[in-house]
Structure formats: C-alpha cells, structure tokens
Amino acid sequence: MESSPAAPARATFFRKLWPSALLLICLAGVFDWLSAETRRLYLDEPGIPVRHSGTVRQHFALQGDRVIPQIIMRDDARAAFPLQTRVPWRLQLGVKPKGAASYEIYRTRKGARQLLVAEEVTKAEKRALAIPAGDGELEFASTGAVTWLDPRVVRTVFLWPLYAAAAVALMVVIFRRVRAGNTRVAEWSMLLLVVGGLLLIVEPLLRKYRLKLPPVIIAARTELGLAGQQDARWIEPERYKLRLRPNLNVYSEWRYGDITRLGYIPREVSTPRLHRYPVRTDAEGFRNAAVREEIDLAALGDSFTDGMTSPAEELWPARLEQLTGRAVQNFGTGGFGPQQAHYVFQDYVARRRPRWTVLAFYAGNDLQDAEAFDRWERGENRVREELTGWRLTPSFRRSETLYLWTLLRVATAPLASRRRGEGERPVEQPQFDRGMFRVPVAGQVLQFAFFPPNLQRAATPRAELEQSTGWQLTRATLAKLKAECEENGSRFVLMLIPSKEQVYWPVAEQALPPAALQEAVDFSARFNSAPLRVEEVREHRLTLPALVREFCAGEGIPFVDLTDPLQEQVATGREVFFADDTHWNATGHDIAARALAQFLGLTP
C-alpha cells in the first residue's frame, strides 16, 4: 500500500511547527512567571473590608534599608481578609512573637472553615502555606503578642510542569539541530544563552549593591520598600530625636512627591518631574552656607523651613535675605515640632541675640508632632528602637521586583511622560481622577492632590482642638519661646503656614458640584479612620489658624497668617505647592518671604 503524497509534506510541516510551539510554551512560561501577582494584606486597604477584633493595628517598620509592613496583634486578636482566587495562591509571611504565643491561620470558603496551620511560637520564623482557590476569607488568630511580618499572597505558577517539559523538549530539539549542522539555530541559541546569562549575572549584582545605585533608582523602588541609606543625612541626638547631620554635602533627587510615594494616589495620575539639587548643611547641621554669629533674623520651623524638597536658595529664609539684605539664618529641621524649635532657640539662637526670631508653625501636623515628641521624651516610641516607614504598594507583579525592570522604567520615564503629555487634551472642565484634581483657573490649569491625614485634620472642630494634648503643649511652648526671646533681646514672631488642603479647598469646592466633591473627599477618607463630609471641611478648615491667631493676640505675639496671600495667588492660577506633595514649590516660598518682609517693615 503506497503512502499518500501529502504525508511527507505534513511531516515536514509538523517538524517545523513543533519547535515553534515549544518556544511559544516556554515564552508563555516566562510571561506567566514575570506576571505572577503579589497582594499584601493590609488592615486598611481602601475598598477591601477587613474584619478584626481585639488589639490589632497596621504598622510600617523601617529596619535597615527596608520598610517592612507589619500587622501587630496583642492579647486574643483576629483579622479576616477577603480573598478571591481562581487559581492556587501561596501565603508568605513572617511570625514574630513577644514572649510565648500561639497562632492559627484559617481559610474560609462557602461557610466552611479550614485550618491551615496552628502552632505555638517562641521565636521569629518564616512560613509559606498553600492557599486553595476559591472565594472567601483568610483569617489570622493569635493568643499573646504576635507580629505578622509582611503577610502577602502570591499567585503560583501552577503550570510549571508543562513549561518545564516544553523547555526540556526545546533543548533536545536545539541540540539535534546544532548536531545536524544548522548554523542559524546554533547562532541564535548562543545569542540567547549569552544574553540570558548576562541578565542572570547583572540582576544579583544590582541587588547586592542596591544602596550604591543612583538616587533615582533607589527612589523608584521606595514603593517596594527600599529605604536607601538613611544614616547619610540624619543623626539621632538624644535631645532632638532626629536632625540633619552637620557638614552634609550630598545631592537630593526625587520625581514623585510624598503624596504619591506614600501610596495615597497612584503614579499614573501624577506627572513625574526630576528635581535634583545639592543639600549642604553648616557645622551646626542646618541648611546654611556657613555658620554666622551676627544675624538679624533666626528662622525656626520644620520641613517648610529646612525645605528638603527644594534647593536652598529657593527657601523662604534665603529669599527673605535676598529681598531685604538682612542676615537671615535658617535653623529649621524637617519633622520638628514646637518643642524641638524651642530647644534650637536655646542651643543655637539665644546667644546670637537676633533682632527677630520667627517660628514657622505648620497647621498641617505641628500639633501631632508636638504630641509625638512629648511621647518620645517620656520614653515611648524611641527612634533608635524602630523608625516608622511608609505605606508600600499593596499589589505588584514579579517583574516589578526586578532591578532590571526598574532600570528600564527609569530610563523610559521621560519618554513616557512626554508621550502622556502629548496625548493629554487641554483641560476645559474640572477633573478629578483617583486623588488628583485638575482645575482650570484664570487661563491656567491647577493640578493638586490632597494629603488624606491633613484633610481629616482640617475638619477638626474647635472644641476637639482646644482639648488636644498637642494644643496644650504648643501653647506652653510658644509662651516659653516668647519669654526667652524677650530675655535675649529678640522679638518673637509666629508665622502660620496653612496646609495645602486649607489653601486649595476653595478651588476644589468652586470647581466640582457637591456630589462630585464628596466623592473626591471619600477617596481621601478611605485612608483615614473615620468618614469625612464636605460640610465638616468647609466649617472647620480655618479653625486652627483662628485658634492660633487668638492665642497670639492674647499673649502679645506678633502673628503672620499666610493663608490669604497663598489663596490669592492660587486664585490667579499660580501653583504654590508641588502637585503631588505637601510642601511649597519656589512660588510658595517666595510668597512667604514677601509677606513676612512686608509684615516686618523690611520690604525694599
């Protein structure tokens, strides 16, 4: 019986198709591995209802060069996380007890509760557990004090046997083709082998020397938990908690503001811009060109005064000196509250006896900073025991964890940003997209995002502010500062810096209808511990500035409120804050310097 003439043709076709099919399966395996998703388990993830009881709290610990998400449980506590999966996943986490403790982890599906693990634990350990597919919950229960370290679920590559078999078969096919003298297959195989080998070598090297990478690379990985070399710029003196190191000479570089970096808005809605400038401190640890004993004005304050988000020459103390010709020395430090500013006056300013001592009081968080520093002085939350980090991205794919991917993303960021800008249509109507406002004002487009904790604080009623520990500490400190300034021949002036939310709120309220504005507020309130209403912000937005003004009037403290000057500029379409950051841009600093110069009668 003779074979069909088409049989050899079919055999040739399948011999050619077979390697291509194997290659496609292998490529699918690589894609499957790179695209495997990781979801971190957070107590307060927006839109994900987590049930918990007992003492349970979310914390982000800064340990060395890493930020570690933690869920801290005390006594008998439970937390149940919704988990919907269509394929098998894997739970990965660390368990750290404080003393003797025990824990259980359950998987609940369709009302059935399955125990995954239950054990007593006396020392820190890591666990990895298979999570069956299905819709339900993942429940953690503890007896005693237990800290869960970076709990997360990772999608498994469950088809790996198929991918492995295809890879072996493909290698056999390649080996046979090479032995048969197919030079093209040999050349391509060698090229892929060399490229793959180089990638396998480069990735571990980048991980090993991650802290020596350019700042822009480190900054691009902050959302994954890389903290960089914190000790290069900061020291931990017993008196101050944290402050800048003396005689610094480094560069600062950032593309996204703190509102984006902390995860309150997604990067897709922000426009990255490179900010790179030198950060130098004098021998006393402040952002001045040099230590000066003869000065006219001492500037006290927090990050709005030391201005780590801007070049030194753009900061309000430097601009004030440029405008007036008076010697203005910057004594600000990011994170300082009123008590630390008081210590700075005692340690560095009093002996210089300047004509003016100006404290830049930030309405956004200075009351909270006062409370935090008071707890620290009383022995709680000591910095050297554990620093607090920032919120990390809640979900990511394996490809995003590769340093090679980060290099590619950073290298292509300018092109992507330019294309995005070219693709954007002119903003004719107010827009709100996942935390970012874009509002046309006076022929310009204002772009701004609110900082959820500060928006919540802007809605605090007067009675609550007056009864707060932070306000009582602030009142006492300001009174001491005034008295000590007078003793040293200096006139104490308080300059109030309103938060971005207090300044931009009128623009947002005028731009969006009530329902849309409430949706925008709801977006921010998801990150806070309580719901927030538009009416609350409208009523109490300027309560703290008014409270500070009244206190200063009663104490005879000269008071400069920057709220109106900043709002007037915003009403003309000028940005005074960075779009996705809580701090001023160069325009904001300039407005502050001019308003203060006019108040002091130093306008040239």
C-alpha positions as CSV (number, residue, x, y, z in Angstrom):
1,M,0.0,0.0,0.0
2,E,1.5,3.3,-1.1
3,S,1.6,6.3,1.3
4,S,-0.2,9.4,0.5
5,P,2.0,12.1,-1.3
6,A,0.8,14.6,1.3
7,A,2.2,12.6,4.3
8,P,5.8,13.8,3.9
9,A,4.6,17.3,3.5
10,R,2.6,17.1,6.7
11,A,5.5,15.6,8.5
12,T,7.8,18.4,7.3
13,F,5.2,20.9,8.4
14,F,4.9,19.5,11.9
15,R,8.7,19.2,12.2
16,K,8.9,23.0,11.6
17,L,5.8,23.8,13.7
18,W,6.9,21.6,16.7
19,P,9.9,23.8,17.8
20,S,7.8,27.0,17.3
21,A,5.1,25.5,19.6
22,L,7.7,24.6,22.2
23,L,9.2,28.0,22.0
24,L,5.8,29.7,22.5
25,I,5.1,27.5,25.5
26,C,8.4,28.5,27.0
27,L,7.8,32.1,26.4
28,A,4.3,31.8,27.9
29,G,6.0,30.2,31.0
30,V,8.4,33.2,31.3
31,F,5.5,35.6,30.9
32,D,3.5,33.7,33.5
33,W,6.3,33.8,36.0
34,L,7.0,37.5,35.4
35,S,3.3,38.4,35.7
36,A,2.6,36.5,38.9
37,E,0.9,38.9,41.2
38,T,1.6,39.5,44.9
39,R,-1.0,41.1,47.1
40,R,-0.1,42.4,50.5
41,L,-2.6,42.0,53.3
42,Y,-3.4,45.4,54.9
43,L,-5.9,46.2,57.6
44,D,-6.8,49.5,56.0
45,E,-6.7,48.9,52.2
46,P,-9.3,51.1,50.6
47,G,-12.3,49.2,49.2
48,I,-11.4,45.9,51.0
49,P,-13.4,45.3,54.1
50,V,-11.3,43.6,56.7
51,R,-12.9,42.2,59.8
52,H,-10.9,42.3,63.0
53,S,-11.3,42.2,66.8
54,G,-9.1,42.6,69.7
55,T,-6.0,44.8,69.7
56,V,-4.9,44.9,66.0
57,R,-3.0,47.6,64.2
58,Q,-1.1,48.2,61.0
59,H,2.5,49.4,61.1
60,F,5.3,50.0,58.6
61,A,8.7,49.5,60.3
62,L,11.9,50.9,58.9
63,Q,14.5,48.3,59.5
64,G,17.9,49.0,58.0
65,D,17.4,49.7,54.3
66,R,14.0,48.1,54.1
67,V,10.4,49.0,55.1
68,I,8.6,46.0,56.5
69,P,4.7,46.1,56.6
70,Q,3.5,44.6,59.9
71,I,0.2,43.6,61.5
72,I,0.6,43.8,65.2
73,M,-1.8,41.7,67.4
74,R,-2.0,41.8,71.2
75,D,-3.9,39.6,73.6
76,D,-6.5,37.5,71.8
77,A,-6.9,39.1,68.4
78,R,-8.3,38.2,65.0
79,A,-8.2,39.6,61.5
80,A,-10.0,38.2,58.4
81,F,-9.1,39.3,54.9
82,P,-11.3,38.9,51.9
83,L,-9.6,36.7,49.3
84,Q,-11.0,35.7,45.9
85,T,-8.8,33.5,43.7
86,R,-9.5,31.4,40.7
87,V,-6.1,29.5,40.8
88,P,-3.9,28.4,43.7
89,W,-2.0,31.0,45.6
90,R,0.6,30.9,48.3
91,L,0.7,32.7,51.6
92,Q,4.1,34.0,52.6
93,L,4.8,35.8,55.9
94,G,7.0,36.1,59.0
95,V,5.8,35.5,62.5
96,K,7.5,37.3,65.4
97,P,6.2,36.7,69.0
98,K,6.8,38.8,72.1
99,G,7.2,36.1,74.7
100,A,5.3,32.9,74.4
101,A,2.4,33.0,72.0
102,S,0.4,30.9,69.6
103,Y,-1.4,31.5,66.4
104,E,-3.8,29.9,63.9
105,I,-4.5,30.6,60.2
106,Y,-7.8,29.6,58.6
107,R,-9.1,29.6,55.0
108,T,-12.9,30.1,54.9
109,R,-14.8,29.2,51.7
110,K,-18.6,28.9,51.3
111,G,-19.0,28.9,55.0
112,A,-16.6,26.1,55.6
113,R,-13.6,26.9,57.8
114,Q,-10.4,25.1,57.1
115,L,-7.4,25.2,59.5
116,L,-4.2,25.7,57.5
117,V,-1.8,25.9,60.5
118,A,-1.8,26.1,64.3
119,E,1.3,26.2,66.4
120,E,3.0,27.8,69.4
121,V,5.8,30.1,68.6
122,T,8.7,31.4,70.8
123,K,11.0,32.9,68.2
124,A,10.7,34.7,64.9
125,E,10.1,32.4,61.9
126,K,9.0,32.5,58.3
127,R,6.1,30.5,56.9
128,A,4.8,29.7,53.4
129,L,1.4,28.0,53.0
130,A,-0.6,26.8,50.0
131,I,-3.9,28.6,49.7
132,P,-6.7,26.7,47.9
133,A,-8.5,28.5,45.1
134,G,-12.0,30.0,45.7
135,D,-13.8,32.9,47.2
136,G,-13.8,33.5,51.0
137,E,-11.5,34.8,53.7
138,L,-8.1,34.3,55.1
139,E,-8.2,34.6,58.9
140,F,-5.4,35.1,61.3
141,A,-5.9,34.5,65.1
142,S,-3.4,34.9,67.8
143,T,-3.1,34.3,71.6
144,G,-0.5,36.5,73.2
145,A,1.6,39.2,71.4
146,V,2.3,38.3,67.7
147,T,3.6,40.5,64.9
148,W,2.9,39.3,61.4
149,L,5.8,40.4,59.1
150,D,4.8,41.4,55.5
151,P,1.9,39.0,55.1
152,R,1.2,38.6,51.4
153,V,-0.4,36.1,49.0
154,V,1.4,35.2,45.8
155,R,-0.1,33.6,42.7
156,T,1.6,30.4,42.0
157,V,2.8,29.3,38.5
158,F,0.8,26.1,38.7
159,L,1.5,25.1,35.1
160,W,5.2,24.9,35.7
161,P,5.4,21.1,34.9
162,L,4.1,21.9,31.4
163,Y,6.6,24.8,31.0
164,A,9.5,22.6,32.3
165,A,8.7,19.8,29.9
166,A,8.5,22.2,27.0
167,A,11.8,23.7,27.9
168,V,13.5,20.2,28.1
169,A,11.9,19.2,24.7
170,L,13.1,22.5,23.1
171,M,16.6,22.0,24.3
172,V,16.6,18.5,22.8
173,V,15.4,19.9,19.5
174,I,18.0,22.6,19.5
175,F,20.8,20.1,20.4
176,R,19.7,17.9,17.5
177,R,19.6,20.8,15.0
178,V,23.0,22.0,16.1
179,R,24.5,18.5,15.7
180,A,22.9,18.3,12.3
181,G,24.9,21.4,11.3
182,N,22.2,24.1,11.4
183,T,24.4,27.2,12.0
184,R,21.4,29.6,12.2
185,V,20.0,27.7,15.2
186,A,23.4,27.5,16.8
187,E,24.0,31.2,16.4
188,W,20.6,32.2,17.8
189,S,20.9,29.7,20.6
190,M,24.3,31.1,21.6
191,L,23.0,34.7,21.5
192,L,20.1,33.8,23.8
193,L,22.4,31.9,26.1
194,V,24.8,34.8,26.4
195,V,22.0,37.4,26.9
196,G,20.2,35.2,29.4
197,G,23.5,34.5,31.3
198,L,24.3,38.2,31.5
199,L,20.9,39.0,32.8
200,L,21.2,36.3,35.4
201,I,24.5,37.8,36.5
202,V,23.5,41.5,36.4
203,E,20.3,41.1,38.5
204,P,22.0,39.7,41.6
205,L,24.8,42.3,41.3
206,L,22.2,45.1,41.3
207,R,20.5,43.6,44.3
208,K,23.8,43.2,46.2
209,Y,24.9,46.8,45.5
210,R,21.4,48.4,45.6
211,L,22.4,51.1,48.1
212,K,25.2,52.3,45.8
213,L,22.8,52.7,42.8
214,P,21.9,56.3,41.7
215,P,19.3,58.0,43.9
216,V,16.8,58.0,41.0
217,I,16.9,54.2,41.0
218,I,16.5,54.0,44.8
219,A,13.6,56.5,44.7
220,A,11.9,54.3,42.1
221,R,11.9,51.4,44.5
222,T,10.6,53.1,47.6
223,E,7.1,51.9,46.9
224,L,8.5,48.3,47.1
225,G,10.2,49.1,50.4
226,L,13.8,50.1,49.6
227,A,14.7,52.9,52.0
228,G,18.3,53.7,50.9
229,Q,21.0,54.9,53.2
230,Q,19.1,56.8,55.8
231,D,22.1,57.4,58.0
232,A,23.9,59.5,55.4
233,R,21.7,62.6,56.2
234,W,20.2,62.0,59.6
235,I,21.5,61.6,63.1
236,E,19.7,60.7,66.3
237,P,20.7,63.1,69.1
238,E,19.1,62.4,72.5
239,R,17.8,66.0,72.8
240,Y,16.2,66.3,69.3
241,K,15.0,62.8,68.3
242,L,16.2,63.3,64.6
243,R,18.0,66.0,62.8
244,L,20.3,66.7,59.9
245,R,23.9,65.7,60.1
246,P,26.4,68.6,60.3
247,N,28.6,69.4,57.3
248,L,26.5,67.5,54.8
249,N,27.4,67.7,51.2
250,V,25.1,65.4,49.2
251,Y,22.5,65.6,46.4
252,S,18.8,65.1,46.8
253,E,16.8,63.7,43.9
254,W,13.1,63.0,43.5
255,R,10.4,62.7,40.9
256,Y,7.3,62.0,42.8
257,G,6.0,63.9,45.8
258,D,5.2,62.4,49.2
259,I,1.5,62.0,48.5
260,T,2.4,59.7,45.6
261,R,5.3,58.0,47.3
262,L,3.2,57.1,50.4
263,G,0.6,55.5,48.1
264,Y,-2.3,57.9,48.6
265,I,-2.6,58.5,44.8
266,P,-1.4,56.2,42.0
267,R,1.6,57.2,40.0
268,E,-0.4,57.1,36.8
269,V,-2.3,60.3,37.7
270,S,0.8,62.2,38.7
271,T,3.3,63.7,36.3
272,P,6.9,62.9,37.4
273,R,9.4,65.7,37.2
274,L,13.1,65.4,38.1
275,H,14.2,67.6,41.0
276,R,17.9,67.4,41.7
277,Y,19.9,69.8,43.8
278,P,22.7,69.8,46.4
279,V,21.9,69.5,50.1
280,R,24.6,71.1,52.3
281,T,24.5,71.8,56.0
282,D,26.7,74.0,58.1
283,A,28.8,72.9,61.1
284,E,25.7,73.1,63.2
285,G,23.5,70.9,61.0
286,F,21.3,73.5,59.3
287,R,20.9,74.4,55.6
288,N,23.1,77.4,55.5
289,A,26.2,78.1,53.5
290,A,28.2,78.7,56.8
291,V,27.7,79.4,60.5
292,R,27.2,83.1,61.2
293,E,27.3,84.6,64.7
294,E,26.0,88.1,63.6
295,I,22.5,87.6,62.2
296,D,19.4,89.8,62.0
297,L,16.7,87.1,61.9
298,A,16.6,83.4,63.0
299,A,14.2,81.2,61.1
300,L,12.8,78.3,63.2
301,G,10.5,75.6,61.8
302,D,10.1,72.2,60.2
303,S,10.3,70.9,56.7
304,F,8.8,74.1,55.3
305,T,11.8,75.9,56.7
306,D,14.6,73.5,56.0
307,G,13.0,72.8,52.7
308,M,14.4,69.4,51.8
309,T,12.2,69.3,48.7
310,S,13.8,72.4,47.2
311,P,17.2,74.0,46.6
312,A,18.4,76.1,49.5
313,E,18.3,79.4,47.5
314,E,14.6,79.0,46.9
315,L,13.6,78.6,50.6
316,W,11.8,81.4,52.4
317,P,14.7,82.2,54.7
318,A,17.1,82.6,51.7
319,R,14.5,84.6,49.7
320,L,13.9,86.8,52.7
321,E,17.6,87.6,52.9
322,Q,17.7,88.2,49.1
323,L,14.7,90.6,49.3
324,T,15.8,92.6,52.3
325,G,19.5,92.4,52.5
326,R,19.3,91.3,56.2
327,A,21.3,88.4,57.5
328,V,18.7,85.5,57.9
329,Q,19.9,82.2,59.3
330,N,17.9,79.0,58.7
331,F,17.5,76.9,61.9
332,G,14.7,74.7,60.5
333,T,14.6,70.9,60.5
334,G,12.1,68.6,58.9
335,G,9.9,66.8,61.4
336,F,10.5,69.3,64.2
337,G,7.5,70.4,66.3
338,P,7.3,73.4,68.6
339,Q,9.3,71.8,71.5
340,Q,12.3,71.0,69.2
341,A,12.2,74.5,67.8
342,H,12.3,75.8,71.4
343,Y,15.4,73.7,72.0
344,V,17.0,75.0,68.9
345,F,16.5,78.5,70.1
346,Q,18.1,77.7,73.4
347,D,21.1,75.8,71.9
348,Y,21.8,77.9,68.8
349,V,19.8,81.1,68.6
350,A,19.7,82.8,72.0
351,R,23.5,83.6,72.2
352,R,23.3,85.3,68.8
353,R,20.6,87.7,70.0
354,P,19.0,88.3,66.6
355,R,16.6,91.2,66.3
356,W,13.8,88.8,65.2
357,T,13.1,85.1,65.9
358,V,10.4,83.7,63.5
359,L,8.8,80.4,64.1
360,A,7.1,78.9,61.0
361,F,4.2,77.0,62.6
362,Y,2.7,74.4,60.2
363,A,-1.1,74.0,60.6
364,G,-0.9,70.6,58.9
365,N,0.7,68.5,61.6
366,D,2.6,70.6,64.2
367,L,0.1,69.7,66.9
368,Q,0.6,66.0,66.1
369,D,4.4,66.5,66.1
370,A,4.1,68.1,69.5
371,E,2.3,65.1,70.9
372,A,4.7,62.6,69.2
373,F,7.8,64.3,70.6
374,D,6.3,64.5,74.0
375,R,5.7,60.8,74.0
376,W,9.3,60.3,72.8
377,E,10.7,62.4,75.6
378,R,8.7,60.4,78.1
379,G,10.4,57.2,76.8
380,E,7.8,56.0,74.3
381,N,8.4,55.3,70.6
382,R,12.2,55.8,70.9
383,V,13.6,56.4,67.4
384,R,16.6,54.2,67.7
385,E,14.4,51.2,68.6
386,E,12.4,51.4,65.4
387,L,11.7,54.1,62.8
388,T,8.4,54.3,61.1
389,G,8.5,53.8,57.4
390,W,5.8,54.5,54.7
391,R,3.0,52.6,53.1
392,L,4.1,50.2,50.4
393,T,2.3,49.4,47.2
394,P,-0.4,46.9,48.0
395,S,-0.1,44.8,44.9
396,F,2.6,44.2,42.3
397,R,3.8,41.7,39.7
398,R,7.1,39.8,40.0
399,S,8.5,41.7,37.0
400,E,8.3,44.9,39.1
401,T,10.6,43.5,41.7
402,L,13.4,43.1,39.3
403,Y,16.1,45.8,39.4
404,L,16.5,45.4,35.6
405,W,12.8,46.3,35.2
406,T,13.4,49.3,37.4
407,L,16.3,50.4,35.3
408,L,14.2,50.1,32.2
409,R,11.3,52.0,33.8
410,V,13.5,54.9,34.9
411,A,15.3,55.1,31.5
412,T,12.0,55.3,29.6
413,A,10.2,57.6,32.2
414,P,11.0,60.8,30.3
415,L,9.7,59.4,27.0
416,A,6.6,58.0,28.6
417,S,5.9,61.3,30.4
418,R,6.4,63.2,27.1
419,R,4.0,60.9,25.3
420,R,1.5,61.2,28.0
421,G,1.7,64.9,27.9
422,E,1.3,65.0,24.2
423,G,-1.7,62.7,24.4
424,E,-3.5,64.8,27.0
425,R,-6.2,67.0,25.9
426,P,-6.4,70.6,27.2
427,V,-8.3,70.7,30.4
428,E,-11.5,72.7,29.8
429,Q,-13.6,71.3,32.7
430,P,-12.6,70.5,36.2
431,Q,-11.4,66.9,36.6
432,F,-10.8,64.5,39.5
433,D,-9.0,61.2,38.9
434,R,-8.1,59.0,41.8
435,G,-6.9,61.7,44.1
436,M,-5.6,64.2,41.5
437,F,-7.5,67.5,40.8
438,R,-7.1,69.3,37.5
439,V,-8.9,72.6,37.6
440,P,-8.7,75.4,35.0
441,V,-8.3,78.8,36.8
442,A,-7.6,82.1,35.2
443,G,-6.4,80.6,32.0
444,Q,-4.1,78.1,33.8
445,V,-4.6,74.5,35.0
446,L,-4.1,73.9,38.7
447,Q,-3.0,70.3,39.4
448,F,-3.1,69.2,43.0
449,A,-3.7,66.3,45.3
450,F,-4.7,66.4,49.0
451,F,-2.9,64.6,51.8
452,P,-5.6,62.4,53.5
453,P,-4.4,62.8,57.1
454,N,-4.2,66.6,56.7
455,L,-7.6,66.8,55.1
456,Q,-9.0,64.9,58.1
457,R,-7.3,67.3,60.5
458,A,-8.7,70.3,58.6
459,A,-12.2,69.1,59.6
460,T,-11.4,69.0,63.4
461,P,-13.9,71.0,65.5
462,R,-12.6,73.8,67.7
463,A,-13.5,72.0,70.9
464,E,-11.5,69.0,70.0
465,L,-8.5,71.1,69.1
466,E,-8.6,73.0,72.3
467,Q,-8.8,69.9,74.4
468,S,-6.0,68.1,72.5
469,T,-2.7,67.4,74.2
470,G,-0.9,68.8,71.1
471,W,-2.5,72.2,71.5
472,Q,-1.8,72.4,75.3
473,L,1.9,71.5,74.6
474,T,2.0,74.1,71.8
475,R,0.5,76.9,73.9
476,A,3.0,76.2,76.7
477,T,6.0,76.1,74.3
478,L,5.0,79.3,72.5
479,A,4.7,81.1,75.8
480,K,8.2,80.0,76.8
481,L,9.7,81.0,73.4
482,K,8.2,84.5,73.7
483,A,9.6,84.9,77.2
484,E,13.1,83.7,76.3
485,C,13.2,85.7,73.2
486,E,12.5,88.9,75.2
487,E,15.1,87.9,77.7
488,N,17.7,87.7,74.9
489,G,16.7,90.9,73.2
490,S,14.9,89.2,70.3
491,R,11.3,89.9,69.0
492,F,9.4,86.6,68.7
493,V,7.1,86.3,65.6
494,L,4.9,83.4,64.7
495,M,4.3,82.8,61.0
496,L,1.4,80.4,60.4
497,I,1.8,78.1,57.4
498,P,-1.6,76.7,56.3
499,S,-1.8,73.2,54.9
500,K,-2.3,72.5,51.2
501,E,-5.8,71.4,52.0
502,Q,-6.6,74.7,53.7
503,V,-5.3,76.7,50.8
504,Y,-6.7,74.8,47.8
505,W,-10.1,73.8,49.3
506,P,-11.9,76.9,47.9
507,V,-10.7,76.0,44.4
508,A,-11.9,72.4,44.7
509,E,-15.3,73.5,46.2
510,Q,-15.9,76.0,43.5
511,A,-14.8,73.6,40.7
512,L,-16.8,70.5,41.5
513,P,-20.5,70.1,42.2
514,P,-21.4,68.9,45.7
515,A,-21.8,65.2,44.8
516,A,-18.5,65.0,42.9
517,L,-16.7,66.9,45.6
518,Q,-18.0,64.4,48.2
519,E,-16.8,61.5,46.1
520,A,-13.3,63.2,46.0
521,V,-13.4,63.6,49.8
522,D,-14.5,59.9,50.1
523,F,-11.5,58.9,48.1
524,S,-9.2,60.5,50.6
525,A,-11.2,59.4,53.6
526,R,-10.7,55.8,52.7
527,F,-7.2,56.1,54.1
528,N,-8.4,57.6,57.4
529,S,-10.0,56.1,60.4
530,A,-13.3,57.9,60.1
531,P,-15.6,59.1,57.3
532,L,-15.5,62.7,56.3
533,R,-18.1,65.1,55.0
534,V,-17.6,68.1,52.8
535,E,-19.6,70.2,55.3
536,E,-17.1,69.4,58.0
537,V,-14.1,70.6,56.0
538,R,-16.0,73.7,54.9
539,E,-16.9,74.6,58.5
540,H,-13.6,73.8,60.3
541,R,-10.9,74.4,57.6
542,L,-9.6,77.6,59.2
543,T,-10.4,76.7,62.8
544,L,-6.8,76.0,63.8
545,P,-5.4,79.2,62.2
546,A,-8.1,81.2,64.0
547,L,-7.2,79.5,67.3
548,V,-3.6,80.2,66.9
549,R,-4.3,83.8,66.0
550,E,-6.4,84.3,69.1
551,F,-3.8,82.8,71.3
552,C,-1.1,85.0,69.8
553,A,-3.3,88.1,70.3
554,G,-3.8,87.2,73.9
555,E,-0.1,86.6,74.5
556,G,1.1,89.7,72.6
557,I,2.9,87.6,70.0
558,P,3.1,89.2,66.5
559,F,1.3,86.9,64.1
560,V,1.6,86.5,60.4
561,D,-1.0,84.3,58.7
562,L,0.0,83.1,55.2
563,T,-3.4,81.7,54.3
564,D,-4.7,84.8,52.4
565,P,-1.5,85.6,50.5
566,L,-1.3,81.9,49.3
567,Q,-5.0,81.7,48.4
568,E,-4.8,85.0,46.5
569,Q,-2.0,83.5,44.3
570,V,-3.9,80.2,43.8
571,A,-7.0,82.2,42.7
572,T,-4.8,83.7,39.8
573,G,-3.9,80.2,38.6
574,R,-0.4,80.0,40.2
575,E,0.7,76.8,41.8
576,V,2.2,77.4,45.3
577,F,2.6,73.7,46.3
578,F,4.1,70.8,44.3
579,A,1.2,69.0,42.7
580,D,1.6,65.6,44.5
581,D,3.5,66.8,47.5
582,T,2.5,68.5,50.8
583,H,5.3,71.2,50.5
584,W,5.7,74.5,48.8
585,N,7.3,75.0,45.4
586,A,9.5,78.0,44.8
587,T,6.5,80.3,44.4
588,G,5.1,79.3,47.8
589,H,8.5,80.1,49.5
590,D,8.7,83.4,47.6
591,I,5.1,84.4,48.8
592,A,6.0,83.6,52.4
593,A,9.2,85.6,52.2
594,R,7.5,88.7,50.7
595,A,4.6,88.5,53.2
596,L,7.0,88.3,56.2
597,A,9.2,91.1,54.8
598,Q,6.1,93.4,54.5
599,F,4.9,92.5,58.0
600,L,8.4,93.3,59.5
601,G,8.6,96.5,57.5
602,L,11.6,95.3,55.6
603,T,10.1,95.5,52.1
604,P,12.9,97.0,49.8
